[in-house]
């Protein structure tokens, strides 16, 4: 069962601004009933470019309803230019946080707002021009790249949490992994000073092995576990958990919160650690 904040429960049990604005200035329709989540946001903008009314209709879970409700409260009385800057993180923060598996609900709210503002302005959103990579949920490569960049996503699982891509049949997982790797590499190149000499693959492997041997393996062995390096492909590090760590219910936490964190601190801050399948 998800752990919802009091704010989420409040907006779920008593959602604000449910309905549809009469003669709206802009309308944003995102998601679909087939995907399990759908949201229609309508806004009314006055002559001073102020959003004077906002209402929503949604089909979805508690997080979807709460995200939509709090979004309408956030934007009412706000200039359109300011509303256009609202992020999904702002929506989640207004709710006191959302379970990571439900972050896509705040993203859906942000997308509906962007669509409504684009409709009001008479422009086409760039995201709509992307290549659909997840047929199940209609997610484009541009949607995925944006989520990776804005929210610092570093695994396919996180991409699914934020965009729902990969949460259906799973056929797009390899493509999502390709987009993730390319986007992370692009970000690393942009953040690397021109004069800085980048590590070769062999240097990177050697340094990873040193950190595993010096710090990570001894810690895991204290609890009866172990770890082995399987492969290094760019910034993707594949490892195999052994002993008590293999199949442990908290192995995902061990990989991301301990192993990956240590390697990022001491090798390269863009490394992504995954367990061998």
N, C-alpha and C positions, 0 to 999 in steps of 0.2 A: 504494500500500500504506500502511495506517495505521501511524503511529509509536506503538507501545505502550511504556509504561514497564515496567521489570523487574517491578514489583509486579503490573501487569495480566497480564503473561505468567505469573507465578508462580501467580496465582489461576485463570488459564485452564487451565494445564497440570496443576495440582494443586488443584482446587476443594475448599473445605472445606464440611462439613455438607450434602452432597448427599443428598437423600432426603425423607422426610416424617415429621414427628413423630407418634407414635402417640397417639391421642385428644388432638388439639391444643386449646389454649385459644382459639386464633384462627387463621383462615385467610384469606389474601389472594390472590385470583386476579386478575391483570391481563394486558392484552394478549390476543392470540389467535393461533393458528397461521396463520390467514388473513392476519394483519397481518405475519407474519414474526418476531414476538417474543412470547413468552408466559412468564409467571413465576407460580409458585405458591409462596408462602411460608407455612410453618406455624410457630407459636410455642407454647411451653409456659410458662405463668405460674404461679408458686407462690402460696402464701397471703399472702406479703408483697408481692405485686405486682411480683415480679422475674421477668424473662424468663430462665428457666433452660435453655432449649433453643430452637434455631431451625434449621430446615432448609429447603432449597429444591429445586425442580425447575424447570428453565428450558429453553426452546427459543429459541436465538438465537445471536448472534455471540460472539466472544471477549470483547467489552466487556460483554455481557449476563451471561455466565457469571461474569466477574470481579467485576462490580458486585454480583451476587447473593451470591457467595461472601464478599466482604469485608463485606457488610452483615450477614450472619449472625454474623460474628466481632465486629462492632461492638456488636451488641445483646445478645449472650449475657452474662448477669450484670448487665444494666442494668435499672433500674426502668422500668416502662412509661411513666410520665410523662416520663422523660428520653429514652427511645427515640422518643417521639412528636415530639420536637423535632429529630430528625435530618433534614437536608435532602439533596437530591441533590448539592449542592456538598460536603457532608461525605463522601459516598460517593466522589465523584470525587477529593477530596483524599486520602482514605485509600489510593487507588490510585496516588497520585503524579501525578494528572491523567489526563484522557481527551481524545482528539481531539474538536474541537468538533462534528464530524459524528456523534459517538457519545454526546453528552451525554444523549440520550433514554434510554440504558440506565440511567444513574444515576437519572433521573427515574422510570423504571419500577420500580426498586428501592424508591425512596421511596414510590411509590404502593402497592406491594404491602405495605409495612410499615404504612402508614396503614390499608389495608383490613383487615389482620390485627388491628390494634389495635381498629379499629371493630367488627370481628366479636366480639372478646373483650369489648368494652364493651357490645355490643348496640345500637349506634347506626348511623345512616345517614350516609355521608359527603356533605357539601354538593356536592362535585364531581359526584356521580352525578345530581344534580338539574339539571344544566346542559343547554343546548341543544347537540345534536351538530352541529358545524360541519364536521367531516371524517369523511365516511362510510367512507372507506377504512380509517381507523385508530381510529374511534370516539372521537375527541377532542372534548370539549365546549368551549363558549366560556369556561366557568369555568376549565378547564384552561389555556387559552391566556392568559387574563388573569392568572392566578396566575404563570405562567412569565414573562410580561412584567414583572410587578411585582417578583418575587423575583430574577430573574437579569438585569434591566436590558436585555431584548431590544429591539432597535431595527430589525429588518428581518424580512420574511417568511422569509427564509433561516434566520435565527437561530431563529425559532419552529419551523421544521421540524427543525432540529438538536436542539432540546430536547423537542419533543412528537411529532414525525413528521407532524404535521398539514401537509397540502400536499405530502407526499412521494409521494403515489400518483398519482391522475388529475390533480390540480392544479386541479380545479373550485372548490375552496374558497379559492383564493388571494386573490380580491377580498374575500371575507368576512374573511379573516385580516387583510388590510390595513386594513379598516374597524375591526376590533377593536383592532388595534395603534394606529391613529391616535387613537381615542377614549380608550384606556387611557393613552397617553402624554400626551394633553391633560388628562385628569383628574389625573394625577400632577403635571403642571406647575402646574395651578391650586391644588392642595393645598400645593405647595412655594413658591408665590408669596405674599409678604406682602400682606395686605389693602390696605395703603396704597400699595403699589407700583403705578405706572401701567404697564400693559402696552402694548407696542408695537403700533401699528396694522399692518395688512398692508403698506401702502405703506412705512412706516418699516422694517419687517423686510426687505422686498425691497431697499430702498436700502442698508441696512447690509450685506446679503449681497453685493450687487454691489460694494460698496467693498472688502470683504475679498477677494473673488475677484480684483478688479483690482489691488489693492495687494500682496497676498502670494501667493495661490495660482497665478494665471495666470503671473507671471514665473518661478516655480519650475518649473512644468510646461514652459514654453517652452524652458528650458535643455536639456531632453531631447527637444525636438522635438514636444512635446505642447501641448494647449490645452484650455480648458473654457469652456462657455457655460451661462448660467442659462436654463432652459426654463420652469419654473413653480414657484410657491410656494403650497402649499395647507395652511394651518395650519402645523404643524411639519414637513410633508413638503416637501423641496426636491428638485426634479427637475433634473438637469443633463445636458449632452451632452458627452462627452469627444471631443476632436478630435485630428487629427494622429497622432503616434506612440502616444498614449494610447488611441485608438480600437481596440478589439479586442485590446489588450495582455493577456497572460495574468495580469498583476498589477493590472489595472484595478480589480478589486474591493477590493484592498488600498489602492490609491490613494484610492478613494472613501471608505472607512471609516476608515482609519488616518491619512489626511492631510487630505482635504477636509472630511469631517464633523467631525473633531476640531478643526480650525481654526475652523470656523463655530460650533461649540458653545462654544468658548473666547471668541469675540469677538462673537457675536450672541445666541443663546439656547442654553442647555445641553441643551435637549430636541429639537433639530433632528435630522431623519432624512434623510440624503442618499441618493437613488436615481438610477440612470442611466436615461435615456430609453430605452424599448424600441422 
